[in-house]
């Protein structure tokens, strides 16, 4: 009659669509964010750079590096 362990894992608690940062239309496609991203989560999209939510580690390096302040916390 011991205590049962909690079901699930930390991974179960993580929302699949949550991302801390988004690149807005203010992006001028200079590539600074892509070069600074430690997890290589940023790439050129159709209209401007985009962040891959599966690769992003939410460190904020891209937002700090962006010269036009186009990367905002979501």
DOKEMI-605941 format. One record per atom (N, C-alpha, C): residue number from 1; residue in one letter; atom name; x, y, z. Coordinates in Angstrom, 2 decimals. Example, Ala and Ser with C-alpha at 12.3 -4.5 7.8 and 13.67 -1.06 7.14 Angstrom:
2
+-----+----+----+---------+---------+---------+
:   i : aa : at :      c1 :      c2 :      c3 :
+-----+----+----+---------+---------+---------+
:   1 :  A :  N :   13.19 :   -5.69 :    7.80 :
:   1 :  A : CA :   12.30 :   -4.50 :    7.80 :
:   1 :  A :  C :   13.20 :   -3.30 :    7.80 :
:   2 :  S :  N :   12.85 :   -2.25 :    7.08 :
:   2 :  S : CA :   13.67 :   -1.06 :    7.14 :
:   2 :  S :  C :   12.90 :    0.03 :    7.87 :
+-----+----+----+---------+---------+---------+
end
This chain:
74
+-----+----+----+---------+---------+---------+
:   i : aa : at :      c1 :      c2 :      c3 :
+-----+----+----+---------+---------+---------+
:   1 :  X :  N :    0.82 :   -1.19 :    0.00 :
:   1 :  X : CA :    0.00 :    0.00 :    0.00 :
:   1 :  X :  C :    0.86 :    1.25 :    0.00 :
:   2 :  X :  N :    1.83 :    1.29 :   -0.85 :
:   2 :  X : CA :    2.70 :    2.46 :   -0.97 :
:   2 :  X :  C :    2.05 :    3.55 :   -1.79 :
:   3 :  X :  N :    2.72 :    4.65 :   -1.88 :
:   3 :  X : CA :    2.22 :    5.77 :   -2.68 :
:   3 :  X :  C :    2.55 :    5.51 :   -4.14 :
:   4 :  X :  N :    1.56 :    5.67 :   -4.98 :
:   4 :  X : CA :    1.74 :    5.44 :   -6.42 :
:   4 :  X :  C :    2.47 :    6.63 :   -7.04 :
:   5 :  X :  N :    3.39 :    6.40 :   -7.95 :
:   5 :  X : CA :    4.06 :    7.51 :   -8.63 :
:   5 :  X :  C :    3.08 :    8.25 :   -9.53 :
:   6 :  X :  N :    3.34 :    9.54 :   -9.74 :
:   6 :  X : CA :    2.48 :   10.34 :  -10.61 :
:   6 :  X :  C :    2.59 :    9.84 :  -12.04 :
:   7 :  X :  N :    1.48 :    9.85 :  -12.74 :
:   7 :  X : CA :    1.47 :    9.42 :  -14.13 :
:   7 :  X :  C :    1.98 :   10.53 :  -15.03 :
:   8 :  X :  N :    2.54 :   10.18 :  -16.16 :
:   8 :  X : CA :    3.00 :   11.17 :  -17.13 :
:   8 :  X :  C :    4.43 :   11.61 :  -16.85 :
:   9 :  X :  N :    4.91 :   12.41 :  -17.75 :
:   9 :  X : CA :    6.27 :   12.92 :  -17.64 :
:   9 :  X :  C :    6.26 :   14.41 :  -17.87 :
:  10 :  X :  N :    7.39 :   15.04 :  -17.65 :
:  10 :  X : CA :    7.51 :   16.46 :  -17.95 :
:  10 :  X :  C :    7.21 :   16.72 :  -19.42 :
:  11 :  X :  N :    7.61 :   15.83 :  -20.27 :
:  11 :  X : CA :    7.39 :   15.99 :  -21.71 :
:  11 :  X :  C :    5.89 :   16.03 :  -22.01 :
:  12 :  X :  N :    5.10 :   15.27 :  -21.24 :
:  12 :  X : CA :    3.65 :   15.27 :  -21.44 :
:  12 :  X :  C :    3.05 :   16.63 :  -21.12 :
:  13 :  X :  N :    3.66 :   17.36 :  -20.18 :
:  13 :  X : CA :    3.15 :   18.66 :  -19.75 :
:  13 :  X :  C :    3.49 :   19.77 :  -20.73 :
:  14 :  X :  N :    4.46 :   19.57 :  -21.59 :
:  14 :  X : CA :    4.90 :   20.60 :  -22.52 :
:  14 :  X :  C :    3.90 :   20.75 :  -23.66 :
:  15 :  X :  N :    3.49 :   21.99 :  -23.91 :
:  15 :  X : CA :    2.57 :   22.23 :  -25.01 :
:  15 :  X :  C :    3.35 :   22.20 :  -26.33 :
:  16 :  X :  N :    2.79 :   21.56 :  -27.33 :
:  16 :  X : CA :    3.47 :   21.40 :  -28.60 :
:  16 :  X :  C :    3.58 :   22.71 :  -29.39 :
:  17 :  X :  N :    2.66 :   23.64 :  -29.19 :
:  17 :  X : CA :    2.63 :   24.84 :  -30.01 :
:  17 :  X :  C :    3.22 :   26.06 :  -29.32 :
:  18 :  X :  N :    3.73 :   25.94 :  -28.12 :
:  18 :  X : CA :    4.26 :   27.07 :  -27.40 :
:  18 :  X :  C :    5.63 :   27.45 :  -27.91 :
:  19 :  X :  N :    5.80 :   28.73 :  -28.21 :
:  19 :  X : CA :    7.09 :   29.25 :  -28.62 :
:  19 :  X :  C :    7.23 :   30.62 :  -27.97 :
:  20 :  X :  N :    8.37 :   30.89 :  -27.42 :
:  20 :  X : CA :    8.55 :   32.14 :  -26.70 :
:  20 :  X :  C :    8.72 :   33.35 :  -27.61 :
:  21 :  X :  N :    9.21 :   33.15 :  -28.83 :
:  21 :  X : CA :    9.50 :   34.26 :  -29.73 :
:  21 :  X :  C :    8.89 :   34.05 :  -31.11 :
:  22 :  X :  N :    8.51 :   35.15 :  -31.75 :
:  22 :  X : CA :    8.05 :   35.13 :  -33.14 :
:  22 :  X :  C :    8.76 :   36.24 :  -33.91 :
:  23 :  X :  N :    8.97 :   36.02 :  -35.19 :
:  23 :  X : CA :    9.56 :   37.04 :  -36.05 :
:  23 :  X :  C :    8.42 :   37.74 :  -36.77 :
:  24 :  X :  N :    8.32 :   39.04 :  -36.57 :
:  24 :  X : CA :    7.22 :   39.82 :  -37.12 :
:  24 :  X :  C :    7.54 :   40.32 :  -38.53 :
:  25 :  X :  N :    6.57 :   41.00 :  -39.13 :
:  25 :  X : CA :    6.75 :   41.56 :  -40.47 :
:  25 :  X :  C :    7.76 :   42.71 :  -40.51 :
:  26 :  X :  N :    8.25 :   43.14 :  -39.36 :
:  26 :  X : CA :    9.29 :   44.17 :  -39.30 :
:  26 :  X :  C :   10.64 :   43.61 :  -39.75 :
:  27 :  X :  N :   10.74 :   42.31 :  -39.90 :
:  27 :  X : CA :   11.97 :   41.65 :  -40.33 :
:  27 :  X :  C :   12.38 :   42.14 :  -41.72 :
:  28 :  X :  N :   13.66 :   42.51 :  -41.86 :
:  28 :  X : CA :   14.20 :   42.96 :  -43.14 :
:  28 :  X :  C :   15.08 :   41.90 :  -43.79 :
:  29 :  X :  N :   15.04 :   40.69 :  -43.26 :
:  29 :  X : CA :   15.78 :   39.53 :  -43.79 :
:  29 :  X :  C :   17.28 :   39.77 :  -43.87 :
:  30 :  X :  N :   17.83 :   40.37 :  -42.84 :
:  30 :  X : CA :   19.28 :   40.62 :  -42.82 :
:  30 :  X :  C :   20.09 :   39.38 :  -42.46 :
:  31 :  X :  N :   19.46 :   38.42 :  -41.76 :
:  31 :  X : CA :   20.13 :   37.18 :  -41.41 :
:  31 :  X :  C :   20.88 :   37.20 :  -40.09 :
:  32 :  X :  N :   20.86 :   38.31 :  -39.38 :
:  32 :  X : CA :   21.58 :   38.40 :  -38.11 :
:  32 :  X :  C :   21.08 :   37.35 :  -37.12 :
:  33 :  X :  N :   19.78 :   37.19 :  -37.02 :
:  33 :  X : CA :   19.21 :   36.24 :  -36.07 :
:  33 :  X :  C :   19.63 :   34.80 :  -36.39 :
:  34 :  X :  N :   19.62 :   34.46 :  -37.66 :
:  34 :  X : CA :   19.99 :   33.10 :  -38.07 :
:  34 :  X :  C :   21.44 :   32.81 :  -37.67 :
:  35 :  X :  N :   22.31 :   33.77 :  -37.88 :
:  35 :  X : CA :   23.73 :   33.58 :  -37.56 :
:  35 :  X :  C :   23.96 :   33.46 :  -36.06 :
:  36 :  X :  N :   23.14 :   34.11 :  -35.25 :
:  36 :  X : CA :   23.32 :   34.12 :  -33.80 :
:  36 :  X :  C :   22.63 :   32.97 :  -33.09 :
:  37 :  X :  N :   21.67 :   32.31 :  -33.72 :
:  37 :  X : CA :   20.88 :   31.27 :  -33.06 :
:  37 :  X :  C :   21.73 :   30.05 :  -32.73 :
:  38 :  X :  N :   21.86 :   29.71 :  -31.43 :
:  38 :  X : CA :   22.71 :   28.57 :  -31.05 :
:  38 :  X :  C :   22.11 :   27.21 :  -31.40 :
:  39 :  X :  N :   20.81 :   27.16 :  -31.64 :
:  39 :  X : CA :   20.18 :   25.88 :  -31.95 :
:  39 :  X :  C :   19.80 :   25.73 :  -33.42 :
:  40 :  X :  N :   20.24 :   26.69 :  -34.24 :
:  40 :  X : CA :   19.97 :   26.67 :  -35.68 :
:  40 :  X :  C :   18.48 :   26.51 :  -35.97 :
:  41 :  X :  N :   17.65 :   27.23 :  -35.20 :
:  41 :  X : CA :   16.20 :   27.12 :  -35.32 :
:  41 :  X :  C :   15.61 :   28.15 :  -36.28 :
:  42 :  X :  N :   16.44 :   29.03 :  -36.84 :
:  42 :  X : CA :   15.95 :   30.11 :  -37.68 :
:  42 :  X :  C :   16.41 :   29.90 :  -39.12 :
:  43 :  X :  N :   15.47 :   30.09 :  -40.05 :
:  43 :  X : CA :   15.80 :   29.95 :  -41.47 :
:  43 :  X :  C :   14.99 :   30.96 :  -42.27 :
:  44 :  X :  N :   15.41 :   31.19 :  -43.51 :
:  44 :  X : CA :   14.71 :   32.12 :  -44.39 :
:  44 :  X :  C :   13.38 :   31.51 :  -44.80 :
:  45 :  X :  N :   12.29 :   32.26 :  -44.57 :
:  45 :  X : CA :   10.97 :   31.83 :  -45.00 :
:  45 :  X :  C :   10.59 :   32.49 :  -46.30 :
:  46 :  X :  N :    9.34 :   32.40 :  -46.68 :
:  46 :  X : CA :    8.87 :   32.99 :  -47.93 :
:  46 :  X :  C :    8.96 :   34.52 :  -47.93 :
:  47 :  X :  N :    8.54 :   35.13 :  -46.81 :
:  47 :  X : CA :    8.52 :   36.59 :  -46.74 :
:  47 :  X :  C :    9.59 :   37.17 :  -45.82 :
:  48 :  X :  N :    9.96 :   36.42 :  -44.80 :
:  48 :  X : CA :   11.02 :   36.84 :  -43.86 :
:  48 :  X :  C :   11.50 :   35.60 :  -43.11 :
:  49 :  X :  N :   12.45 :   35.78 :  -42.23 :
:  49 :  X : CA :   12.97 :   34.65 :  -41.47 :
:  49 :  X :  C :   11.89 :   34.08 :  -40.56 :
:  50 :  X :  N :   12.00 :   32.78 :  -40.26 :
:  50 :  X : CA :   11.03 :   32.10 :  -39.41 :
:  50 :  X :  C :   11.77 :   31.26 :  -38.37 :
:  51 :  X :  N :   11.09 :   31.00 :  -37.25 :
:  51 :  X : CA :   11.66 :   30.20 :  -36.17 :
:  51 :  X :  C :   10.97 :   28.83 :  -36.17 :
:  52 :  X :  N :   11.77 :   27.76 :  -36.17 :
:  52 :  X : CA :   11.25 :   26.40 :  -36.07 :
:  52 :  X :  C :   10.98 :   26.11 :  -34.59 :
:  53 :  X :  N :    9.72 :   25.98 :  -34.20 :
:  53 :  X : CA :    9.40 :   25.79 :  -32.78 :
:  53 :  X :  C :    9.94 :   24.50 :  -32.19 :
:  54 :  X :  N :   10.19 :   23.50 :  -33.03 :
:  54 :  X : CA :   10.73 :   22.23 :  -32.53 :
:  54 :  X :  C :   12.21 :   22.33 :  -32.21 :
:  55 :  X :  N :   12.91 :   23.24 :  -32.87 :
:  55 :  X : CA :   14.35 :   23.39 :  -32.64 :
:  55 :  X :  C :   14.68 :   24.53 :  -31.67 :
:  56 :  X :  N :   13.77 :   25.48 :  -31.52 :
:  56 :  X : CA :   14.00 :   26.66 :  -30.67 :
:  56 :  X :  C :   14.13 :   26.26 :  -29.21 :
:  57 :  X :  N :   15.13 :   26.82 :  -28.52 :
:  57 :  X : CA :   15.33 :   26.56 :  -27.10 :
:  57 :  X :  C :   14.92 :   27.76 :  -26.24 :
:  58 :  X :  N :   14.26 :   28.74 :  -26.85 :
:  58 :  X : CA :   13.71 :   29.90 :  -26.14 :
:  58 :  X :  C :   14.76 :   30.68 :  -25.35 :
:  59 :  X :  N :   15.95 :   30.83 :  -25.92 :
:  59 :  X : CA :   17.03 :   31.52 :  -25.19 :
:  59 :  X :  C :   16.98 :   33.04 :  -25.34 :
:  60 :  X :  N :   16.37 :   33.54 :  -26.41 :
:  60 :  X : CA :   16.27 :   34.98 :  -26.62 :
:  60 :  X :  C :   17.45 :   35.61 :  -27.33 :
:  61 :  X :  N :   18.43 :   34.83 :  -27.72 :
:  61 :  X : CA :   19.60 :   35.37 :  -28.41 :
:  61 :  X :  C :   19.20 :   36.08 :  -29.70 :
:  62 :  X :  N :   18.26 :   35.52 :  -30.41 :
:  62 :  X : CA :   17.81 :   36.12 :  -31.68 :
:  62 :  X :  C :   17.20 :   37.49 :  -31.45 :
:  63 :  X :  N :   16.36 :   37.63 :  -30.44 :
:  63 :  X : CA :   15.70 :   38.90 :  -30.15 :
:  63 :  X :  C :   16.73 :   39.96 :  -29.75 :
:  64 :  X :  N :   17.72 :   39.56 :  -28.99 :
:  64 :  X : CA :   18.77 :   40.50 :  -28.58 :
:  64 :  X :  C :   19.61 :   40.96 :  -29.76 :
:  65 :  X :  N :   19.79 :   40.09 :  -30.75 :
:  65 :  X : CA :   20.65 :   40.40 :  -31.90 :
:  65 :  X :  C :   19.94 :   41.18 :  -33.01 :
:  66 :  X :  N :   18.63 :   41.11 :  -33.06 :
:  66 :  X : CA :   17.88 :   41.70 :  -34.17 :
:  66 :  X :  C :   18.00 :   43.23 :  -34.21 :
:  67 :  X :  N :   18.54 :   43.79 :  -35.30 :
:  67 :  X : CA :   18.73 :   45.24 :  -35.38 :
:  67 :  X :  C :   17.43 :   46.02 :  -35.58 :
:  68 :  X :  N :   16.38 :   45.36 :  -36.02 :
:  68 :  X : CA :   15.10 :   46.07 :  -36.22 :
:  68 :  X :  C :   14.06 :   45.74 :  -35.14 :
:  69 :  X :  N :   14.48 :   44.98 :  -34.15 :
:  69 :  X : CA :   13.57 :   44.55 :  -33.07 :
:  69 :  X :  C :   12.34 :   43.85 :  -33.61 :
:  70 :  X :  N :   12.53 :   43.05 :  -34.65 :
:  70 :  X : CA :   11.42 :   42.33 :  -35.29 :
:  70 :  X :  C :   11.06 :   41.03 :  -34.57 :
:  71 :  X :  N :   11.89 :   40.61 :  -33.62 :
:  71 :  X : CA :   11.62 :   39.36 :  -32.91 :
:  71 :  X :  C :   11.07 :   39.72 :  -31.53 :
:  72 :  X :  N :    9.85 :   39.27 :  -31.30 :
:  72 :  X : CA :    9.12 :   39.65 :  -30.09 :
:  72 :  X :  C :    8.75 :   38.41 :  -29.28 :
:  73 :  X :  N :    8.68 :   38.60 :  -27.96 :
:  73 :  X : CA :    8.13 :   37.49 :  -27.14 :
:  73 :  X :  C :    6.67 :   37.27 :  -27.53 :
:  74 :  X :  N :    6.29 :   36.03 :  -27.61 :
:  74 :  X : CA :    4.90 :   35.72 :  -27.99 :
:  74 :  X :  C :    3.99 :   35.89 :  -26.80 :
+-----+----+----+---------+---------+---------+
end
